[in-house]
Amino acid sequence: KNKKKLIFLAAFFIFAGFLFFPSGFARAAGEWTLDPLLRAVRAFVVLLLSMSTTIFGWVIDINNFNKIIANNGALYKIWQQVRDILNVAFIMVLLFSAFSTIFQVEKYNYKKILLNLVIMELLVNFSFPITRFIIDISNVMMYTFVNNLLGGSGAEGALVNITGNSGLAGIFEDDDGTTTHILTQIIFAFILAITLLAVGVLFIIRMIALALIIIFSP
């Protein structure tokens, strides 16, 4: 009986609160139930945003690009091995052409294939500087755009510039806002985190693709 009375009184007070103070009671109930959960979700999203910003800041740093692509000695050695294999193939083709000339096989006579063979030989042996030149041209345009957009100030500076230029800084400033404000922070922080993470992953894929292009450029 006592439990039934307590349940009845609790239901009565809840109903009375909604009836006489609908806005205040709803807000208080939302803060009691939703705010702790939303703040936990916001903390997770902020952590995700921090990780995404770190990855994004790392991949757009020209020094990291130079370490992996431009000044990577291992990459150059692998390219040399591929080039040497093709140089051996050129020698075999020349021998084949010589025998074809001796046995008067006109289709593979050295006069018909020599020009193409010389051009291929030059392109194979100079493929590394040619590829690097093309990559450097694309990087000049890309990093000029990045520096103009982000100021070239690293991961934290990139986040500050992005949020400042987009007007999101005002949304992220208040840590103790209303439930609606916290929900807005979560939505925009999550969108920004996923965007930076996607762009960062694309830049990483670009680095891997450029490394493979350099290796197999011969």
Residue pairs with C-beta under 8 A, 6 or more apart in sequence:
17 25
18 25
18 26
27 179
30 179
31 179
34 179
35 179
35 182
38 179
38 182
38 183
38 186
39 182
41 186
42 182
42 185
42 186
42 189
45 185
45 186
45 189
45 190
45 193
46 189
48 189
48 190
48 193
48 197
49 159
49 189
49 190
49 192
49 193
49 196
51 193
51 197
52 192
52 193
52 194
52 196
52 197
52 200
53 155
53 156
53 158
53 159
53 193
53 196
54 155
55 196
55 197
55 200
55 201
55 204
56 155
56 158
56 196
56 197
56 199
56 200
56 203
57 154
57 155
57 156
57 157
57 158
57 159
58 64
58 155
58 200
59 65
59 200
59 203
59 204
59 207
60 143
60 146
60 150
60 158
60 203
61 154
62 139
62 143
65 139
65 207
68 207
68 211
69 75
69 135
69 207
69 210
69 211
69 214
70 132
72 211
75 211
75 214
75 215
76 128
78 215
79 127
79 128
79 214
79 215
79 217
79 218
82 215
82 216
82 218
83 124
83 125
83 127
83 128
83 218
86 124
86 218
87 121
87 124
87 125
90 117
90 120
90 121
90 124
93 113
93 117
94 110
94 117
96 108
97 108
97 109
97 110
97 113
97 114
97 117
98 110
100 107
100 108
100 109
100 110
101 108
101 109
101 110
106 112
123 130
124 218
125 218
127 217
127 218
128 214
128 217
130 217
131 213
131 214
131 217
132 214
135 210
135 214
146 152
149 161
149 165
150 157
150 158
150 161
150 162
151 157
151 158
151 161
153 160
153 161
160 169
162 168
162 192
162 196
163 169
163 172
163 192
168 188
168 192
171 181
171 184
171 185
171 188
172 185
172 188
172 189
174 181
177 185
